[in-house]
Amino acid sequence: MKPLLPIAVALALAFGSAAMAAQPVDEPPPANAPQSANERAGLPDLDKINRPAAEVSSKVDINVPRTPSFHEVSPTGTEITEFRDKGKPVEIDVHSNFGTRYQMSASPDTSPTVHDSGKPSTRLPSVNLHY
């Protein structure tokens, strides 16, 4: 077995050097081609290596007019408007033709729960009277 060991090592080295020789080698750039400062210093060009910068795909509209989810004007002149914005509590505005204005306060707890009819509502209207 000992005489076969040097032959196996020689074959492994021969095949290893042949495999290394078969790998493609990058061609050097032409001498008159412009080079970056990194390439002139012998380092790889980072512009070729790095990915291109990400492009912004989403846009945020800041001044979008709110559309009410419910709007009603009664024959007596009372106007009821409800806004259901995503991630916010429901807002209800009531304007009467007498100059009174009601606005329901936001609930202190916005987590989804089942309504208990035996428990009084924590949302109370705030009243503004203009004379």
C-alpha positions as CSV (number, residue, x, y, z in Angstrom):
1,M,0.0,0.0,0.0
2,K,2.9,2.3,0.7
3,P,4.2,2.3,-2.9
4,L,0.8,3.5,-4.2
5,L,0.7,6.6,-1.9
6,P,3.2,8.7,-3.8
7,I,1.5,7.8,-7.1
8,A,-1.9,8.9,-5.7
9,V,-0.4,12.2,-4.5
10,A,1.2,12.8,-7.8
11,L,-2.1,12.1,-9.7
12,A,-4.0,14.4,-7.3
13,L,-1.5,17.2,-7.9
14,A,-1.6,16.7,-11.6
15,F,-5.4,16.8,-11.8
16,G,-5.5,19.8,-9.4
17,S,-3.1,21.9,-11.5
18,A,-5.0,20.9,-14.7
19,A,-8.3,22.1,-13.0
20,M,-6.7,25.4,-12.0
21,A,-5.4,25.9,-15.5
22,A,-8.9,25.3,-17.0
23,Q,-10.5,28.2,-15.0
24,P,-11.2,31.3,-17.1
25,V,-9.0,34.2,-16.3
26,D,-10.4,37.8,-16.6
27,E,-8.8,39.7,-19.4
28,P,-7.0,42.8,-18.3
29,P,-8.6,46.1,-19.4
30,P,-7.0,47.9,-22.3
31,A,-4.3,50.3,-21.3
32,N,-6.2,53.4,-22.6
33,A,-9.5,52.6,-20.8
34,P,-10.4,55.0,-18.0
35,Q,-9.9,53.5,-14.5
36,S,-11.3,54.5,-11.2
37,A,-9.1,55.4,-8.3
38,N,-9.6,51.9,-6.7
39,E,-8.6,50.2,-10.0
40,R,-5.5,52.3,-10.3
41,A,-4.6,51.3,-6.7
42,G,-5.0,47.6,-7.7
43,L,-8.3,47.1,-6.0
44,P,-11.5,46.0,-7.7
45,D,-13.9,48.6,-9.1
46,L,-16.7,48.9,-6.5
47,D,-19.2,50.4,-9.1
48,K,-19.1,47.0,-11.0
49,I,-19.4,45.0,-7.8
50,N,-22.1,46.8,-6.0
51,R,-25.8,46.5,-6.9
52,P,-27.5,49.5,-8.2
53,A,-29.3,51.7,-5.7
54,A,-32.9,50.9,-4.9
55,E,-35.6,52.9,-6.5
56,V,-38.5,54.3,-4.5
57,S,-41.7,52.5,-5.5
58,S,-44.2,53.8,-2.9
59,K,-45.5,57.3,-2.6
60,V,-47.2,59.0,0.3
61,D,-49.9,61.5,-0.5
62,I,-50.0,64.1,2.3
63,N,-52.9,66.4,1.4
64,V,-55.5,63.9,0.3
65,P,-59.1,65.2,0.9
66,R,-60.9,62.9,3.3
67,T,-64.0,61.2,1.9
68,P,-66.7,60.4,4.4
69,S,-68.0,56.9,4.9
70,F,-71.4,58.2,5.7
71,H,-73.0,61.6,4.9
72,E,-76.7,62.6,5.4
73,V,-78.5,65.9,5.4
74,S,-82.0,65.7,7.0
75,P,-84.9,67.9,5.9
76,T,-84.6,70.0,9.1
77,G,-81.0,71.0,8.1
78,T,-79.0,68.6,10.4
79,E,-75.9,67.3,8.7
80,I,-74.3,64.0,9.9
81,T,-70.9,63.0,8.6
82,E,-68.9,59.9,9.6
83,F,-65.2,59.3,8.8
84,R,-63.7,55.8,9.0
85,D,-59.9,56.3,8.5
86,K,-57.7,53.3,8.5
87,G,-55.9,52.9,11.9
88,K,-57.9,55.6,13.6
89,P,-61.1,55.6,15.6
90,V,-64.4,56.5,13.9
91,E,-65.2,60.3,13.9
92,I,-68.8,61.5,13.8
93,D,-69.6,65.2,13.2
94,V,-73.2,66.5,13.6
95,H,-74.1,70.1,12.5
96,S,-77.5,71.4,13.0
97,N,-79.2,74.5,11.4
98,F,-79.4,76.1,14.9
99,G,-75.7,76.5,15.0
100,T,-74.9,73.6,17.3
101,R,-72.1,71.2,16.5
102,Y,-71.6,67.8,18.0
103,Q,-68.4,65.8,17.6
104,M,-68.1,62.3,19.1
105,S,-64.9,61.9,21.2
106,A,-62.5,59.1,20.3
107,S,-62.7,55.9,22.3
108,P,-59.8,55.5,24.8
109,D,-59.4,51.9,23.8
110,T,-59.3,51.2,20.1
111,S,-58.8,47.4,20.3
112,P,-61.6,45.3,18.7
113,T,-64.1,44.1,21.3
114,V,-67.6,42.8,21.3
115,H,-70.2,45.5,22.3
116,D,-71.8,45.0,25.6
117,S,-75.3,46.6,25.6
118,G,-75.5,46.6,29.4
119,K,-72.4,48.8,29.7
120,P,-72.7,52.6,29.0
121,S,-70.8,54.0,26.1
122,T,-67.5,55.7,26.8
123,R,-67.9,57.9,23.7
124,L,-69.6,61.1,24.7
125,P,-70.5,64.0,22.4
126,S,-68.7,67.4,22.8
127,V,-71.1,70.3,22.2
128,N,-70.1,73.6,20.8
129,L,-72.7,76.4,20.9
130,H,-72.2,79.5,18.7
131,Y,-74.3,82.6,19.3
